Amino acid sequence: MKSMSKLVKDTRGANFVEYLVIVGVVALVGLTAFVAFGGKVTTKIGQEGDRVNSIQVQ
């Protein structure tokens, strides 16, 4: 029972776990944004690339 009490009070890994949760949430938000806007961004980049290619130098 004493070792269980020590285990409950031990917080050495708490900061690491908190950082892992934050990194996971940021990754999830980034993935969601990529899925939501990825196609639109790709299309816009293609349009701007075509625009640059169509510029004629005199």
PQR file with spaces between the fields and no chain letter, atoms N, CA, C, O and H, PARSE charges and radii, in Angstrom:
ATOM       1  N    MET     1       0.818   -1.191    0.000 -0.4000 1.5000
ATOM       2  CA   MET     1       0.000    0.000    0.000 -0.0000 2.0000
ATOM       3  C    MET     1       0.864    1.258    0.000  0.5500 1.7000
ATOM       4  O    MET     1       0.499    2.271   -0.597 -0.5500 1.4000
ATOM       5  N    LYS     2       2.005    1.186    0.670 -0.4000 1.5000
ATOM       6  CA   LYS     2       2.898    2.333    0.747 -0.0000 2.0000
ATOM       7  C    LYS     2       3.465    2.681   -0.630  0.5500 1.7000
ATOM       8  O    LYS     2       3.599    3.857   -0.969 -0.5500 1.4000
ATOM       9  H    LYS     2       2.301    0.363    1.155  0.4000 1.0000
ATOM      10  N    SER     3       3.795    1.661   -1.419 -0.4000 1.5000
ATOM      11  CA   SER     3       4.329    1.915   -2.763 -0.0000 2.0000
ATOM      12  C    SER     3       3.265    2.523   -3.672  0.5500 1.7000
ATOM      13  O    SER     3       3.587    3.326   -4.548 -0.5500 1.4000
ATOM      14  H    SER     3       3.686    0.706   -1.144  0.4000 1.0000
ATOM      15  N    MET     4       2.020    2.155   -3.479 -0.4000 1.5000
ATOM      16  CA   MET     4       0.926    2.745   -4.270 -0.0000 2.0000
ATOM      17  C    MET     4       0.773    4.226   -3.930  0.5500 1.7000
ATOM      18  O    MET     4       0.526    5.048   -4.812 -0.5500 1.4000
ATOM      19  H    MET     4       1.757    1.503   -2.768  0.4000 1.0000
ATOM      20  N    SER     5       0.918    4.555   -2.668 -0.4000 1.5000
ATOM      21  CA   SER     5       0.845    5.944   -2.227 -0.0000 2.0000
ATOM      22  C    SER     5       1.974    6.765   -2.842  0.5500 1.7000
ATOM      23  O    SER     5       1.759    7.903   -3.259 -0.5500 1.4000
ATOM      24  H    SER     5       1.119    3.887   -1.952  0.4000 1.0000
ATOM      25  N    LYS     6       3.174    6.192   -2.900 -0.4000 1.5000
ATOM      26  CA   LYS     6       4.304    6.876   -3.516 -0.0000 2.0000
ATOM      27  C    LYS     6       4.058    7.088   -5.005  0.5500 1.7000
ATOM      28  O    LYS     6       4.389    8.143   -5.547 -0.5500 1.4000
ATOM      29  H    LYS     6       3.349    5.267   -2.562  0.4000 1.0000
ATOM      30  N    LEU     7       3.485    6.100   -5.660 -0.4000 1.5000
ATOM      31  CA   LEU     7       3.217    6.178   -7.093 -0.0000 2.0000
ATOM      32  C    LEU     7       2.211    7.281   -7.410  0.5500 1.7000
ATOM      33  O    LEU     7       2.362    7.994   -8.401 -0.5500 1.4000
ATOM      34  H    LEU     7       3.216    5.244   -5.219  0.4000 1.0000
ATOM      35  N    VAL     8       1.191    7.421   -6.578 -0.4000 1.5000
ATOM      36  CA   VAL     8       0.169    8.449   -6.800 -0.0000 2.0000
ATOM      37  C    VAL     8       0.761    9.843   -6.636  0.5500 1.7000
ATOM      38  O    VAL     8       0.378   10.766   -7.355 -0.5500 1.4000
ATOM      39  H    VAL     8       1.067    6.841   -5.772  0.4000 1.0000
ATOM      40  N    LYS     9       1.685   10.004   -5.703 -0.4000 1.5000
ATOM      41  CA   LYS     9       2.288   11.308   -5.433 -0.0000 2.0000
ATOM      42  C    LYS     9       3.409   11.659   -6.406  0.5500 1.7000
ATOM      43  O    LYS     9       3.819   12.818   -6.473 -0.5500 1.4000
ATOM      44  H    LYS     9       1.996    9.254   -5.119  0.4000 1.0000
ATOM      45  N    ASP    10       3.907   10.695   -7.152 -0.4000 1.5000
ATOM      46  CA   ASP    10       5.016   10.919   -8.079 -0.0000 2.0000
ATOM      47  C    ASP    10       4.515   11.675   -9.305  0.5500 1.7000
ATOM      48  O    ASP    10       3.639   11.183  -10.017 -0.5500 1.4000
ATOM      49  H    ASP    10       3.575    9.753   -7.098  0.4000 1.0000
ATOM      50  N    THR    11       5.055   12.859   -9.560 -0.4000 1.5000
ATOM      51  CA   THR    11       4.609   13.683  -10.694 -0.0000 2.0000
ATOM      52  C    THR    11       5.734   13.950  -11.674  0.5500 1.7000
ATOM      53  O    THR    11       5.655   14.903  -12.449 -0.5500 1.4000
ATOM      54  H    THR    11       5.767   13.258   -8.982  0.4000 1.0000
ATOM      55  N    ARG    12       6.776   13.137  -11.661 -0.4000 1.5000
ATOM      56  CA   ARG    12       7.931   13.381  -12.529 -0.0000 2.0000
ATOM      57  C    ARG    12       7.581   13.375  -14.012  0.5500 1.7000
ATOM      58  O    ARG    12       8.171   14.147  -14.767 -0.5500 1.4000
ATOM      59  H    ARG    12       6.840   12.363  -11.031  0.4000 1.0000
ATOM      60  N    GLY    13       6.671   12.562  -14.449 -0.4000 1.5000
ATOM      61  CA   GLY    13       6.341   12.484  -15.869 -0.0000 2.0000
ATOM      62  C    GLY    13       5.163   13.340  -16.280  0.5500 1.7000
ATOM      63  O    GLY    13       4.762   13.312  -17.444 -0.5500 1.4000
ATOM      64  H    GLY    13       6.191   11.935  -13.835  0.4000 1.0000
ATOM      65  N    ALA    14       4.603   14.095  -15.363 -0.4000 1.5000
ATOM      66  CA   ALA    14       3.397   14.874  -15.653 -0.0000 2.0000
ATOM      67  C    ALA    14       3.641   15.932  -16.720  0.5500 1.7000
ATOM      68  O    ALA    14       2.813   16.093  -17.617 -0.5500 1.4000
ATOM      69  H    ALA    14       4.929   14.118  -14.418  0.4000 1.0000
ATOM      70  N    ASN    15       4.738   16.650  -16.649 -0.4000 1.5000
ATOM      71  CA   ASN    15       5.023   17.693  -17.643 -0.0000 2.0000
ATOM      72  C    ASN    15       5.196   17.090  -19.030  0.5500 1.7000
ATOM      73  O    ASN    15       4.721   17.647  -20.019 -0.5500 1.4000
ATOM      74  H    ASN    15       5.410   16.519  -15.920  0.4000 1.0000
ATOM      75  N    PHE    16       5.872   15.957  -19.097 -0.4000 1.5000
ATOM      76  CA   PHE    16       6.076   15.291  -20.378 -0.0000 2.0000
ATOM      77  C    PHE    16       4.739   14.903  -21.006  0.5500 1.7000
ATOM      78  O    PHE    16       4.524   15.099  -22.202 -0.5500 1.4000
ATOM      79  H    PHE    16       6.258   15.505  -18.293  0.4000 1.0000
ATOM      80  N    VAL    17       3.862   14.362  -20.204 -0.4000 1.5000
ATOM      81  CA   VAL    17       2.543   13.956  -20.705 -0.0000 2.0000
ATOM      82  C    VAL    17       1.755   15.176  -21.169  0.5500 1.7000
ATOM      83  O    VAL    17       1.078   15.124  -22.196 -0.5500 1.4000
ATOM      84  H    VAL    17       4.036   14.202  -19.233  0.4000 1.0000
ATOM      85  N    GLU    18       1.839   16.269  -20.422 -0.4000 1.5000
ATOM      86  CA   GLU    18       1.135   17.495  -20.821 -0.0000 2.0000
ATOM      87  C    GLU    18       1.652   17.994  -22.164  0.5500 1.7000
ATOM      88  O    GLU    18       0.861   18.389  -23.021 -0.5500 1.4000
ATOM      89  H    GLU    18       2.389   16.312  -19.588  0.4000 1.0000
ATOM      90  N    TYR    19       2.977   17.981  -22.360 -0.4000 1.5000
ATOM      91  CA   TYR    19       3.540   18.407  -23.637 -0.0000 2.0000
ATOM      92  C    TYR    19       3.114   17.479  -24.763  0.5500 1.7000
ATOM      93  O    TYR    19       2.842   17.943  -25.871 -0.5500 1.4000
ATOM      94  H    TYR    19       3.619   17.660  -21.664  0.4000 1.0000
ATOM      95  N    LEU    20       3.051   16.207  -24.508 -0.4000 1.5000
ATOM      96  CA   LEU    20       2.598   15.259  -25.537 -0.0000 2.0000
ATOM      97  C    LEU    20       1.150   15.526  -25.933  0.5500 1.7000
ATOM      98  O    LEU    20       0.802   15.445  -27.111 -0.5500 1.4000
ATOM      99  H    LEU    20       3.272   15.830  -23.609  0.4000 1.0000
ATOM     100  N    VAL    21       0.320   15.841  -24.967 -0.4000 1.5000
ATOM     101  CA   VAL    21      -1.083   16.150  -25.261 -0.0000 2.0000
ATOM     102  C    VAL    21      -1.165   17.425  -26.105  0.5500 1.7000
ATOM     103  O    VAL    21      -1.931   17.483  -27.067 -0.5500 1.4000
ATOM     104  H    VAL    21       0.603   15.907  -24.010  0.4000 1.0000
ATOM     105  N    ILE    22      -0.386   18.435  -25.750 -0.4000 1.5000
ATOM     106  CA   ILE    22      -0.400   19.693  -26.511 -0.0000 2.0000
ATOM     107  C    ILE    22       0.080   19.447  -27.939  0.5500 1.7000
ATOM     108  O    ILE    22      -0.526   19.947  -28.886 -0.5500 1.4000
ATOM     109  H    ILE    22       0.236   18.387  -24.968  0.4000 1.0000
ATOM     110  N    VAL    23       1.152   18.691  -28.103 -0.4000 1.5000
ATOM     111  CA   VAL    23       1.663   18.392  -29.443 -0.0000 2.0000
ATOM     112  C    VAL    23       0.621   17.613  -30.246  0.5500 1.7000
ATOM     113  O    VAL    23       0.446   17.855  -31.440 -0.5500 1.4000
ATOM     114  H    VAL    23       1.644   18.286  -27.333  0.4000 1.0000
ATOM     115  N    GLY    24      -0.057   16.695  -29.601 -0.4000 1.5000
ATOM     116  CA   GLY    24      -1.104   15.938  -30.276 -0.0000 2.0000
ATOM     117  C    GLY    24      -2.254   16.815  -30.731  0.5500 1.7000
ATOM     118  O    GLY    24      -2.772   16.641  -31.834 -0.5500 1.4000
ATOM     119  H    GLY    24       0.086   16.498  -28.631  0.4000 1.0000
ATOM     120  N    VAL    25      -2.655   17.752  -29.891 -0.4000 1.5000
ATOM     121  CA   VAL    25      -3.754   18.662  -30.254 -0.0000 2.0000
ATOM     122  C    VAL    25      -3.335   19.566  -31.411  0.5500 1.7000
ATOM     123  O    VAL    25      -4.113   19.786  -32.339 -0.5500 1.4000
ATOM     124  H    VAL    25      -2.234   17.893  -28.995  0.4000 1.0000
ATOM     125  N    VAL    26      -2.104   20.094  -31.360 -0.4000 1.5000
ATOM     126  CA   VAL    26      -1.623   20.946  -32.450 -0.0000 2.0000
ATOM     127  C    VAL    26      -1.548   20.155  -33.752  0.5500 1.7000
ATOM     128  O    VAL    26      -1.920   20.671  -34.806 -0.5500 1.4000
ATOM     129  H    VAL    26      -1.472   19.915  -30.606  0.4000 1.0000
ATOM     130  N    ALA    27      -1.079   18.927  -33.696 -0.4000 1.5000
ATOM     131  CA   ALA    27      -1.018   18.089  -34.893 -0.0000 2.0000
ATOM     132  C    ALA    27      -2.411   17.811  -35.446  0.5500 1.7000
ATOM     133  O    ALA    27      -2.617   17.823  -36.659 -0.5500 1.4000
ATOM     134  H    ALA    27      -0.777   18.508  -32.839  0.4000 1.0000
ATOM     135  N    LEU    28      -3.359   17.563  -34.558 -0.4000 1.5000
ATOM     136  CA   LEU    28      -4.729   17.309  -34.995 -0.0000 2.0000
ATOM     137  C    LEU    28      -5.340   18.539  -35.653  0.5500 1.7000
ATOM     138  O    LEU    28      -6.029   18.419  -36.666 -0.5500 1.4000
ATOM     139  H    LEU    28      -3.192   17.553  -33.573  0.4000 1.0000
ATOM     140  N    VAL    29      -5.096   19.713  -35.093 -0.4000 1.5000
ATOM     141  CA   VAL    29      -5.600   20.959  -35.688 -0.0000 2.0000
ATOM     142  C    VAL    29      -4.958   21.189  -37.054  0.5500 1.7000
ATOM     143  O    VAL    29      -5.635   21.577  -38.006 -0.5500 1.4000
ATOM     144  H    VAL    29      -4.536   19.811  -34.271  0.4000 1.0000
ATOM     145  N    GLY    30      -3.640   20.947  -37.146 -0.4000 1.5000
ATOM     146  CA   GLY    30      -2.956   21.109  -38.427 -0.0000 2.0000
ATOM     147  C    GLY    30      -3.470   20.152  -39.484  0.5500 1.7000
ATOM     148  O    GLY    30      -3.659   20.541  -40.636 -0.5500 1.4000
ATOM     149  H    GLY    30      -3.090   20.631  -36.373  0.4000 1.0000
ATOM     150  N    LEU    31      -3.696   18.911  -39.105 -0.4000 1.5000
ATOM     151  CA   LEU    31      -4.224   17.919  -40.039 -0.0000 2.0000
ATOM     152  C    LEU    31      -5.632   18.281  -40.493  0.5500 1.7000
ATOM     153  O    LEU    31      -5.968   18.143  -41.669 -0.5500 1.4000
ATOM     154  H    LEU    31      -3.542   18.595  -38.168  0.4000 1.0000
ATOM     155  N    THR    32      -6.441   18.739  -39.565 -0.4000 1.5000
ATOM     156  CA   THR    32      -7.801   19.149  -39.906 -0.0000 2.0000
ATOM     157  C    THR    32      -7.789   20.330  -40.873  0.5500 1.7000
ATOM     158  O    THR    32      -8.559   20.352  -41.833 -0.5500 1.4000
ATOM     159  H    THR    32      -6.168   18.851  -38.610  0.4000 1.0000
ATOM     160  N    ALA    33      -6.919   21.312  -40.626 -0.4000 1.5000
ATOM     161  CA   ALA    33      -6.809   22.465  -41.520 -0.0000 2.0000
ATOM     162  C    ALA    33      -6.320   22.033  -42.894  0.5500 1.7000
ATOM     163  O    ALA    33      -6.806   22.526  -43.912 -0.5500 1.4000
ATOM     164  H    ALA    33      -6.294   21.294  -39.846  0.4000 1.0000
ATOM     165  N    PHE    34      -5.368   21.120  -42.929 -0.4000 1.5000
ATOM     166  CA   PHE    34      -4.859   20.639  -44.213 -0.0000 2.0000
ATOM     167  C    PHE    34      -5.946   19.943  -45.014  0.5500 1.7000
ATOM     168  O    PHE    34      -6.066   20.151  -46.221 -0.5500 1.4000
ATOM     169  H    PHE    34      -4.973   20.720  -42.102  0.4000 1.0000
ATOM     170  N    VAL    35      -6.739   19.115  -44.343 -0.4000 1.5000
ATOM     171  CA   VAL    35      -7.829   18.413  -45.029 -0.0000 2.0000
ATOM     172  C    VAL    35      -8.875   19.411  -45.514  0.5500 1.7000
ATOM     173  O    VAL    35      -9.399   19.275  -46.620 -0.5500 1.4000
ATOM     174  H    VAL    35      -6.642   18.945  -43.362  0.4000 1.0000
ATOM     175  N    ALA    36      -9.178   20.410  -44.693 -0.4000 1.5000
ATOM     176  CA   ALA    36     -10.220   21.376  -45.040 -0.0000 2.0000
ATOM     177  C    ALA    36      -9.783   22.319  -46.161  0.5500 1.7000
ATOM     178  O    ALA    36     -10.579   22.641  -47.043 -0.5500 1.4000
ATOM     179  H    ALA    36      -8.752   20.520  -43.795  0.4000 1.0000
ATOM     180  N    PHE    37      -8.517   22.764  -46.132 -0.4000 1.5000
ATOM     181  CA   PHE    37      -8.076   23.795  -47.077 -0.0000 2.0000
ATOM     182  C    PHE    37      -7.038   23.326  -48.077  0.5500 1.7000
ATOM     183  O    PHE    37      -6.657   24.096  -48.959 -0.5500 1.4000
ATOM     184  H    PHE    37      -7.871   22.502  -45.415  0.4000 1.0000
ATOM     185  N    GLY    38      -6.572   22.105  -47.975 -0.4000 1.5000
ATOM     186  CA   GLY    38      -5.498   21.617  -48.833 -0.0000 2.0000
ATOM     187  C    GLY    38      -5.804   21.709  -50.311  0.5500 1.7000
ATOM     188  O    GLY    38      -4.964   22.157  -51.091 -0.5500 1.4000
ATOM     189  H    GLY    38      -6.882   21.479  -47.259  0.4000 1.0000
ATOM     190  N    GLY    39      -6.984   21.295  -50.705 -0.4000 1.5000
ATOM     191  CA   GLY    39      -7.366   21.357  -52.116 -0.0000 2.0000
ATOM     192  C    GLY    39      -7.465   22.772  -52.627  0.5500 1.7000
ATOM     193  O    GLY    39      -7.057   23.059  -53.753 -0.5500 1.4000
ATOM     194  H    GLY    39      -7.667   20.931  -50.071  0.4000 1.0000
ATOM     195  N    LYS    40      -8.000   23.655  -51.821 -0.4000 1.5000
ATOM     196  CA   LYS    40      -8.143   25.063  -52.220 -0.0000 2.0000
ATOM     197  C    LYS    40      -6.781   25.720  -52.385  0.5500 1.7000
ATOM     198  O    LYS    40      -6.566   26.488  -53.323 -0.5500 1.4000
ATOM     199  H    LYS    40      -8.332   23.422  -50.907  0.4000 1.0000
ATOM     200  N    VAL    41      -5.870   25.421  -51.481 -0.4000 1.5000
ATOM     201  CA   VAL    41      -4.526   25.998  -51.557 -0.0000 2.0000
ATOM     202  C    VAL    41      -3.811   25.486  -52.794  0.5500 1.7000
ATOM     203  O    VAL    41      -3.165   26.260  -53.500 -0.5500 1.4000
ATOM     204  H    VAL    41      -6.044   24.797  -50.719  0.4000 1.0000
ATOM     205  N    THR    42      -3.914   24.209  -53.064 -0.4000 1.5000
ATOM     206  CA   THR    42      -3.278   23.627  -54.245 -0.0000 2.0000
ATOM     207  C    THR    42      -3.826   24.265  -55.519  0.5500 1.7000
ATOM     208  O    THR    42      -3.070   24.591  -56.434 -0.5500 1.4000
ATOM     209  H    THR    42      -4.439   23.579  -52.491  0.4000 1.0000
ATOM     210  N    THR    43      -5.130   24.439  -55.571 -0.4000 1.5000
ATOM     211  CA   THR    43      -5.761   25.070  -56.734 -0.0000 2.0000
ATOM     212  C    THR    43      -5.276   26.500  -56.907  0.5500 1.7000
ATOM     213  O    THR    43      -4.946   26.912  -58.019 -0.5500 1.4000
ATOM     214  H    THR    43      -5.744   24.174  -54.828  0.4000 1.0000
ATOM     215  N    LYS    44      -5.230   27.257  -55.823 -0.4000 1.5000
ATOM     216  CA   LYS    44      -4.791   28.652  -55.885 -0.0000 2.0000
ATOM     217  C    LYS    44      -3.333   28.748  -56.314  0.5500 1.7000
ATOM     218  O    LYS    44      -2.986   29.625  -57.105 -0.5500 1.4000
ATOM     219  H    LYS    44      -5.498   26.922  -54.920  0.4000 1.0000
ATOM     220  N    ILE    45      -2.482   27.877  -55.816 -0.4000 1.5000
ATOM     221  CA   ILE    45      -1.073   27.888  -56.213 -0.0000 2.0000
ATOM     222  C    ILE    45      -0.947   27.589  -57.703  0.5500 1.7000
ATOM     223  O    ILE    45      -0.145   28.214  -58.398 -0.5500 1.4000
ATOM     224  H    ILE    45      -2.764   27.165  -55.174  0.4000 1.0000
ATOM     225  N    GLY    46      -1.731   26.644  -58.189 -0.4000 1.5000
ATOM     226  CA   GLY    46      -1.729   26.334  -59.617 -0.0000 2.0000
ATOM     227  C    GLY    46      -2.185   27.509  -60.462  0.5500 1.7000
ATOM     228  O    GLY    46      -1.603   27.784  -61.512 -0.5500 1.4000
ATOM     229  H    GLY    46      -2.382   26.137  -57.624  0.4000 1.0000
ATOM     230  N    GLN    47      -3.224   28.204  -60.011 -0.4000 1.5000
ATOM     231  CA   GLN    47      -3.722   29.380  -60.741 -0.0000 2.0000
ATOM     232  C    GLN    47      -2.662   30.478  -60.800  0.5500 1.7000
ATOM     233  O    GLN    47      -2.441   31.080  -61.850 -0.5500 1.4000
ATOM     234  H    GLN    47      -3.696   27.980  -59.158  0.4000 1.0000
ATOM     235  N    GLU    48      -2.016   30.730  -59.677 -0.4000 1.5000
ATOM     236  CA   GLU    48      -0.987   31.774  -59.652 -0.0000 2.0000
ATOM     237  C    GLU    48       0.212   31.367  -60.502  0.5500 1.7000
ATOM     238  O    GLU    48       0.828   32.216  -61.145 -0.5500 1.4000
ATOM     239  H    GLU    48      -2.196   30.240  -58.824  0.4000 1.0000
ATOM     240  N    GLY    49       0.550   30.087  -60.512 -0.4000 1.5000
ATOM     241  CA   GLY    49       1.634   29.610  -61.365 -0.0000 2.0000
ATOM     242  C    GLY    49       1.311   29.804  -62.835  0.5500 1.7000
ATOM     243  O    GLY    49       2.177   30.205  -63.612 -0.5500 1.4000
ATOM     244  H    GLY    49       0.050   29.397  -59.989  0.4000 1.0000
ATOM     245  N    ASP    50       0.081   29.527  -63.224 -0.4000 1.5000
ATOM     246  CA   ASP    50      -0.345   29.749  -64.615 -0.0000 2.0000
ATOM     247  C    ASP    50      -0.288   31.229  -64.963  0.5500 1.7000
ATOM     248  O    ASP    50       0.082   31.600  -66.077 -0.5500 1.4000
ATOM     249  H    ASP    50      -0.624   29.202  -62.593  0.4000 1.0000
ATOM     250  N    ARG    51      -0.653   32.066  -64.010 -0.4000 1.5000
ATOM     251  CA   ARG    51      -0.606   33.509  -64.230 -0.0000 2.0000
ATOM     252  C    ARG    51       0.819   33.974  -64.492  0.5500 1.7000
ATOM     253  O    ARG    51       1.056   34.768  -65.403 -0.5500 1.4000
ATOM     254  H    ARG    51      -0.953   31.765  -63.105  0.4000 1.0000
ATOM     255  N    VAL    52       1.761   33.488  -63.705 -0.4000 1.5000
ATOM     256  CA   VAL    52       3.160   33.868  -63.874 -0.0000 2.0000
ATOM     257  C    VAL    52       3.676   33.354  -65.216  0.5500 1.7000
ATOM     258  O    VAL    52       4.406   34.058  -65.914 -0.5500 1.4000
ATOM     259  H    VAL    52       1.568   32.843  -62.966  0.4000 1.0000
ATOM     260  N    ASN    53       3.303   32.146  -65.571 -0.4000 1.5000
ATOM     261  CA   ASN    53       3.756   31.584  -66.849 -0.0000 2.0000
ATOM     262  C    ASN    53       3.193   32.332  -68.040  0.5500 1.7000
ATOM     263  O    ASN    53       3.797   32.328  -69.113 -0.5500 1.4000
ATOM     264  H    ASN    53       2.709   31.574  -65.004  0.4000 1.0000
ATOM     265  N    SER    54       2.048   32.974  -67.872 -0.4000 1.5000
ATOM     266  CA   SER    54       1.413   33.656  -68.994 -0.0000 2.0000
ATOM     267  C    SER    54       1.954   35.070  -69.197  0.5500 1.7000
ATOM     268  O    SER    54       1.614   35.719  -70.187 -0.5500 1.4000
ATOM     269  H    SER    54       1.557   32.978  -67.001  0.4000 1.0000
ATOM     270  N    ILE    55       2.775   35.552  -68.294 -0.4000 1.5000
ATOM     271  CA   ILE    55       3.366   36.901  -68.432 -0.0000 2.0000
ATOM     272  C    ILE    55       4.368   36.861  -69.574  0.5500 1.7000
ATOM     273  O    ILE    55       5.246   36.000  -69.625 -0.5500 1.4000
ATOM     274  H    ILE    55       3.051   35.026  -67.490  0.4000 1.0000
ATOM     275  N    GLN    56       4.218   37.802  -70.480 -0.4000 1.5000
ATOM     276  CA   GLN    56       5.133   37.858  -71.621 -0.0000 2.0000
ATOM     277  C    GLN    56       6.127   38.995  -71.405  0.5500 1.7000
ATOM     278  O    GLN    56       5.750   40.129  -71.111 -0.5500 1.4000
ATOM     279  H    GLN    56       3.504   38.502  -70.438  0.4000 1.0000
ATOM     280  N    VAL    57       7.392   38.663  -71.557 -0.4000 1.5000
ATOM     281  CA   VAL    57       8.451   39.660  -71.406 -0.0000 2.0000
ATOM     282  C    VAL    57       8.636   40.344  -72.731  0.5500 1.7000
ATOM     283  O    VAL    57       8.700   39.687  -73.770 -0.5500 1.4000
ATOM     284  H    VAL    57       7.699   37.742  -71.795  0.4000 1.0000
ATOM     285  N    GLN    58       8.726   41.669  -72.709 -0.4000 1.5000
ATOM     286  CA   GLN    58       8.889   42.410  -73.965 -0.0000 2.0000
ATOM     287  C    GLN    58      10.319   42.739  -74.222  0.5500 1.7000
ATOM     288  O    GLN    58      10.637   43.361  -75.236 -0.5500 1.4000
ATOM     289  H    GLN    58       8.674   42.202  -71.865  0.4000 1.0000
